[in-house]
Amino acid sequence: MKIKKLIFNLIIAGVTVVTFGCSDESNHYSPEQMISNALDEETNLTYYAESTSTISEDEKEIEVVKMKEWRNEDGKIRVELENENGEEQAITVNDGESIITYQKEINQAFIIDDEEILELNQPSPKEQVDFILGMVKDTHDISTEGEEEEVAGRTTVHLIATPKEDDALLGEQEIWIDKENWMVLKTISTSGNQQTETVYTKIDFDANISDDKFTLDLPEDAEIVDSNELPEPEEVTLKEAKEALEKPFLYFPETDGLELEKVEMDELTGELNRTEVNIDYNKDGLAFLTLTVFESPDMEDDFKLPDEEPVTIRGGEGFYTDMDGFRGLVWQENGLNYSLIIIEPSIELEDLKELTEEMDRVE
């Protein structure tokens, strides 16, 4: 679903920009000093708002999603998402005790009541900043752009965060911040060949929001997925993994110091609905890489990370990603999807290509 691609980009754009949402018009202070001066650690805003998010790839618009949002000072949240043609709709409600996400088109609700996850979903502005700052404070230069501008009838300060390195995970971030309460009202986030623009078109800080808004009545026939009831990955043998995938698959044999640490199998439900095999490898006693294998999905609906580059793997097309320490390699072969997460920092792409040529098949 493309709406999931939007949510991922909103996480990158929306959370990241909060890091700079505390900035003052003066550049004489460090980010830490601006945060301390501008934000109240305990502050939660009450408001109703509407916004539009647009995802573009190679300057071509690929998805537009409308969002309605209700929040109160107790940290309760309701968010409704709908794509441009209304075919995909999702509602998420956080009532302080659980988070329920309901997807209308598949009639499925996912429920989370883990206290730690609930806390992560209810951060104050300062907590959001503290979380992100360590990841981006050394990678971007921050500057103020031009005069004050209005967004949704509110006066904002326009900031630009420019990456210091060309291969940074997060590209240029433009941020428009409400001058009165430091809420981010508009962002333009660039990552690789993708750009996400989110802009509030309406916001009401005097909204009278009933507690009923933070409840969600699900259809009687909705499928309920409780996060507490999700099965844990099962440790299996290579033979058992092959039987679960219902076909032979490729793996790395134990040669030249490479050791198979463990094989785990996940039975994913919901929209993914697939069997996934994960194999961890060590080399010379240290974590080396993780190989994931599952039945090939429809590539049109696959999410691609920014800065992927096409490469030739085992005589076919694959994609390689190298961003700020995260390195991955994916390809399809004989109806199966193969994904490598590379942990060992010294191994080069050409070494990985050679390693894949030595893969054996579990028969």
C-alpha positions in Angstrom: 0.0 0.0 0.0 1.3 3.4 -0.9 -0.3 4.9 2.2 2.4 3.0 4.2 5.1 4.7 2.1 3.6 8.0 3.1 3.6 7.0 6.8 7.3 6.1 6.5 8.1 9.4 4.9 6.1 11.3 7.5 8.2 9.7 10.2 11.4 10.8 8.5 10.1 14.3 7.7 7.8 15.1 10.6 9.9 13.8 13.4 13.2 15.1 12.0 11.9 18.6 11.6 10.9 18.8 15.2 14.6 18.7 15.9 14.8 22.2 14.4 11.4 23.3 15.5 12.8 24.8 18.6 15.1 27.2 16.7 15.2 31.0 17.4 15.5 33.6 14.7 19.0 34.2 16.0 21.8 31.8 15.0 24.0 32.7 18.0 22.8 29.7 20.0 23.6 26.0 19.7 20.6 23.7 19.0 20.7 22.5 22.6 20.5 26.1 23.9 17.6 26.9 21.6 15.7 23.8 22.7 16.2 24.7 26.4 15.0 28.3 25.8 12.0 27.6 23.6 10.4 24.4 24.7 8.5 23.3 27.9 9.2 19.7 28.5 5.7 19.0 29.7 3.7 20.9 27.1 1.1 19.1 25.0 -1.0 21.2 22.6 -4.8 20.8 22.1 -6.0 21.3 18.5 -7.9 20.1 15.5 -6.1 20.3 12.2 -6.2 19.3 8.5 -3.2 18.7 6.3 -2.1 17.4 3.0 1.0 15.3 2.3 2.4 14.8 -1.2 5.1 12.2 -2.1 7.1 12.8 -5.3 9.7 10.6 -6.9 12.1 12.0 -9.5 9.9 15.1 -9.4 6.8 13.1 -10.4 3.9 13.1 -8.0 3.1 9.5 -6.9 0.8 9.9 -3.9 -1.4 12.5 -2.2 -2.9 11.8 1.3 -5.3 14.0 3.3 -5.0 13.9 7.1 -7.3 15.0 9.9 -5.9 15.2 13.4 -7.3 15.7 16.9 -5.0 16.1 19.9 -5.5 17.2 23.5 -3.4 18.3 26.4 -3.6 14.8 28.0 -1.7 13.3 25.1 -4.7 11.6 23.5 -4.5 11.5 19.7 -6.8 10.6 16.7 -5.4 10.7 13.1 -7.5 9.9 10.0 -5.7 9.3 6.7 -7.2 9.0 3.3 -5.6 8.9 -0.1 -6.7 11.1 -3.0 -9.3 8.8 -4.5 -10.6 7.6 -1.1 -9.7 3.9 -1.8 -7.3 3.7 1.2 -8.4 4.9 4.6 -6.7 4.4 8.0 -7.7 5.6 11.5 -5.4 5.6 14.4 -6.5 6.4 18.0 -4.3 6.6 21.1 -6.5 6.9 24.2 -3.6 6.8 26.6 -4.1 3.1 27.3 -3.8 1.6 23.8 -3.2 2.4 20.2 -5.7 1.1 17.7 -5.1 1.4 13.9 -8.0 0.4 11.7 -7.6 -0.1 7.9 -11.0 0.1 6.3 -10.2 -1.6 2.9 -9.0 -4.8 4.6 -11.3 -4.5 7.6 -8.4 -5.1 10.0 -7.5 -3.4 13.3 -4.1 -3.6 15.0 -4.0 -3.0 18.7 -0.9 -2.1 20.8 -1.1 -1.7 24.6 2.6 -1.9 25.4 3.4 0.9 27.9 6.8 1.6 26.3 5.4 2.0 22.9 2.6 4.2 24.2 5.1 6.5 25.7 7.0 6.7 22.4 3.8 7.6 20.7 3.1 10.5 23.1 6.4 12.5 23.3 6.4 16.2 24.3 8.1 18.6 21.8 11.3 18.6 23.9 11.3 14.8 24.1 11.0 14.5 20.3 13.9 16.9 19.9 16.1 15.0 22.5 15.4 11.7 20.7 16.4 13.0 17.2 19.1 15.5 18.0 21.8 12.9 18.6 21.1 11.4 15.1 21.2 14.6 13.1 23.0 17.3 15.1 26.4 16.6 13.3 25.0 16.0 9.8 23.1 19.2 9.0 23.7 23.0 8.9 20.7 25.0 10.0 19.9 28.5 8.6 16.9 30.9 8.7 15.4 31.6 5.3 14.0 35.1 4.5 11.1 36.8 6.2 8.3 35.4 8.3 5.7 33.5 6.3 2.1 32.5 7.0 0.9 28.9 6.9 -2.7 28.1 7.7 -3.2 31.6 8.9 -0.3 31.4 11.4 2.9 33.3 11.4 5.9 31.0 10.9 9.7 31.0 10.9 11.2 29.2 7.8 14.3 27.1 8.5 16.4 25.1 6.2 18.6 22.2 7.4 21.2 21.2 4.8 23.2 18.0 5.0 26.9 18.4 5.3 27.5 15.2 3.3 26.0 14.2 -0.1 25.2 10.6 1.1 23.4 11.6 4.3 20.3 9.5 5.1 18.2 12.6 5.5 18.5 15.1 2.7 17.6 18.8 2.8 14.8 19.6 5.2 12.7 22.8 4.9 10.6 23.6 8.0 8.0 26.3 8.7 7.5 26.7 12.5 4.6 28.4 14.3 6.3 31.4 15.9 3.9 31.4 18.9 3.9 27.7 20.0 6.7 26.1 17.9 4.5 23.6 16.2 5.8 22.6 12.7 3.2 23.6 10.2 4.9 22.8 6.9 7.8 20.6 5.9 9.6 19.7 2.6 11.8 16.7 3.2 14.1 15.3 0.6 15.7 11.9 0.8 17.5 10.6 -2.3 15.1 10.9 -5.3 12.1 11.2 -3.1 10.5 14.3 -1.7 7.7 14.6 0.9 5.8 17.8 1.4 3.4 18.1 4.3 1.4 21.3 4.8 -1.3 22.2 7.3 -4.3 23.9 5.6 -6.4 24.4 8.7 -5.6 24.4 12.5 -7.7 25.4 15.4 -6.0 25.7 18.8 -9.3 26.6 20.5 -11.1 23.5 19.3 -13.5 21.9 21.8 -12.8 18.2 21.4 -15.0 15.6 23.2 -13.4 12.6 24.8 -15.7 10.5 22.5 -13.3 11.5 19.6 -10.6 9.4 21.2 -12.6 6.2 21.0 -12.9 3.9 18.0 -16.0 1.7 17.4 -14.9 -1.1 15.2 -17.2 -3.1 12.8 -18.4 -6.4 14.4 -16.7 -8.4 11.6 -13.4 -6.6 11.7 -10.3 -8.8 12.1 -8.6 -7.9 15.4 -4.8 -8.3 15.6 -3.5 -7.9 19.1 0.3 -7.2 19.3 0.5 -9.3 22.5 -0.8 -12.3 20.6 1.6 -12.1 17.6 3.7 -15.3 17.4 7.4 -15.0 18.2 9.9 -16.0 15.5 10.4 -19.8 15.6 14.0 -21.2 15.4 14.1 -23.8 12.7 16.5 -25.9 10.6 17.3 -25.1 6.9 15.2 -28.1 5.9 12.2 -26.9 7.9 12.6 -23.4 6.4 12.5 -24.9 2.9 9.4 -26.8 3.7 7.7 -23.7 5.0 8.6 -21.7 1.9 7.5 -24.7 -0.2 10.5 -24.4 -2.5 14.3 -24.6 -2.4 16.1 -21.4 -1.6 19.6 -20.0 -1.6 21.8 -19.6 1.5 25.5 -19.0 2.3 27.4 -22.2 3.1 29.8 -22.2 6.1 33.2 -21.5 4.5 36.1 -19.2 5.0 35.2 -18.5 8.6 31.5 -17.8 7.9 29.2 -19.4 10.5 25.5 -19.8 10.4 24.4 -18.5 13.8 20.6 -19.3 13.7 17.7 -19.7 11.3 14.3 -18.1 12.4 10.9 -18.3 10.7 8.2 -15.6 11.0 4.6 -16.2 9.9 3.5 -12.7 9.1 -0.2 -11.9 8.9 -2.3 -9.1 7.7 -1.4 -7.3 4.5 2.0 -9.0 4.2 0.6 -12.5 4.9 3.8 -14.4 4.1 6.4 -16.8 5.6 9.7 -15.1 6.1 13.0 -16.8 6.9 15.8 -14.9 8.6 19.3 -16.3 8.8 22.0 -14.7 10.9 25.7 -15.2 10.1 28.9 -14.6 12.0 32.4 -14.5 10.7 35.4 -15.1 12.9 33.0 -14.9 15.9 31.5 -11.5 15.0 28.1 -10.6 13.5 28.5 -10.4 9.8 25.1 -10.2 7.9 21.5 -11.3 8.0 19.8 -13.0 5.0 16.0 -12.7 4.7 14.1 -14.9 2.2 10.4 -14.8 1.3 8.1 -15.3 -1.6 8.4 -12.4 -4.1 5.7 -9.8 -3.7 4.3 -7.4 -6.3 7.3 -5.1 -6.9 5.0 -2.2 -7.7 3.9 -2.1 -4.1 7.4 -2.5 -2.6 8.9 0.3 -0.7 12.3 1.3 -1.8 14.7 3.1 0.5 16.2 6.4 -0.7 19.6 6.3 -2.5 19.2 2.8 -3.9 21.4 2.1 -6.8 20.7 -0.7 -9.4 23.4 -3.4 -9.4 23.8 -6.8 -11.1 23.5 -9.7 -8.6 23.9 -13.4 -9.7 23.3 -12.3 -13.3 20.1 -10.4 -12.5 18.9 -7.0 -11.3 19.3 -6.0 -7.7 19.4 -2.9 -5.6 22.1 -1.8 -3.2 21.8 0.9 -0.4 24.6 2.5 1.5 23.4 5.3 3.8 25.0 6.5 7.0 26.1 3.1 8.1 23.0 1.2 6.9 23.8 -1.1 4.0 21.4 -3.4 2.3 21.3 -5.6 -0.9 18.1 -7.0 -2.4 17.2 -9.1 -5.4 14.7 -11.6 -6.8 15.4 -15.0 -8.1 13.1 -17.9 -9.0 10.1 -16.4 -7.3 11.8 -15.6 -4.1 12.9 -12.2 -2.6 16.4 -12.1 -1.1 17.5 -9.3 1.2 20.9 -8.8 2.9 21.5 -6.5 5.9 25.3 -6.1 6.0 26.6 -5.7 9.6 30.4 -6.1 8.9 31.6 -2.5 8.0 34.7 -3.6 6.1 33.1 -5.7 3.4 32.7 -4.0 0.0 30.0 -4.3 -2.6 32.2 -6.3 -4.9 33.0 -8.7 -2.1 29.2 -9.2 -1.5 28.7 -9.9 -5.2 31.4 -12.6 -5.1 29.9 -14.0 -1.9 26.4 -14.3 -3.5 28.0 -16.3 -6.4 29.0 -18.9 -3.8 25.5 -19.5 -2.5 24.2 -23.0 -2.3 20.6 -24.2 -2.6 18.7 -25.8 0.2 17.2 -28.9 -1.5 
